Amino acid sequence: MTEYLTNYMKYIQQRLESCSSLDELDEIMAEHKDKIAFMQHERIVHFLVTMLFAIVLTIFMAVTLFKASIPVLILVTMILVLLAFYIKHYYFLENTVQKMYKVYDGILEKQKKLKESD
């Protein structure tokens, strides 16, 4: 997903820089709106999974307080590592979706300029 989003953001910037017609800009806007909707869905799913892992980690850490054993400590460590990667990925998704909002604003601005010049 990280590579997909990074490539998409490069692609959309290139299309915006080379775009000079209002029709093409409308196509870019429609495509970008769809991508934003997809990424918002992806972001929500990853948020829920991240929170689930955080809750599971909290439960197993509480278990560790009452019954410290090697298998439980290994499990807590594994969940902690997974949670760290989920947080990192969620952070990337969140920031990229916010960048997509800025691109959307840029498209709107470019549409206004093109409409004024017609």
N, C-alpha and C positions, 0 to 999 in steps of 0.2 A: 504494500500500500504506500509506503514511503516513496519508493522509486516512481510509482504511478503518479502520485501527486506532484512530486518534484518535476517530472517530465511534463505533466499537464500545465503546470504554472509557467514553465519555459515556453511551451507551445502557445499558450494564450497570450503571453506577452509579445511573442513574435508576430502573431496574427494581428494584434492590436497596433503594433508599430507599422505594419505594412498596409493596414486597412485604410481605405480612403473613401469608400462609398457607404451610404446610409443603409442600403440593403444588406451588405456584408456585415456591417456593424450590428444590425438586427439579428442576423444569424448567429453571430458571436455571442450576443446577449442571451439568446434563447438557449444556446448550448451551455453557456456559463451558469445560467440559472439552474439548469438540470444538474450540473456538476455540484453546485452548492447544495442542492437538495440531497443528493447522494451522500456527500461528505457530512452533512448535518446528521443524517441517519447513522452513518458509520461512527461519527463522534459520540452519539448517544449510546450506541451499542457498546463501544469501548469504555465509556464512562460507567455504564452499569456493570460490565465485567470487572473493571478496576475496583469499583466499590464492593462487589461480591468478594473479590480476593482480599480486600482490606478487612472485611468482616470476618472471613474465614481465618485470616492471620490473627486477628484479635482474639478469636475464640481459642485457637490453638496456643497462643501465648498465655492465655488465662489457664488453659489446661497445664501448660508447662509450670506455672506457679504452684499448682497443687500436686502435680506428679511429673517431676523432671526425669525424663528417661532419654536415652540416646535416640531411639526412633522418633520420638516426638520432637526433639531438637533438630533432627535432620529434616523432618517434615516442615517445621517452622522456617528453617533456613531455605528450603526449596520454595516455599510460598513467598518468602521475602524477596528472593531473587526474581521470581516471576512477577511479583507486584512491582518491583523496580522497573522491569522492562515494560510492563503495561503502563506505568506512569510516564515513562519516557515516550512511548508511542502516543499516548493520549495528549501529552504536551505538544508533540509535533502536529497532531491532527487539529488541536485547538488553535495553534498559531497559524497553521496553513489556512484554515477556514476563515480566520480573521483577515488574512492577506487576500483571500478570495473576495471578501466583502469590499476591500479597498479597490480591487480590480473592477468589481461591479460598479463602484462609484466612479472610477475612471471611465468606464464604458458609458455611463450616463452622461458624464461631462463631455465626452467626445461626441455623443449623439446630439447634445445641445448645440455644440459648436458647428457640427455639420448641418443641422437644421437651420441655424442662423445664417450660414453662408449660402444656402439655397435660395 
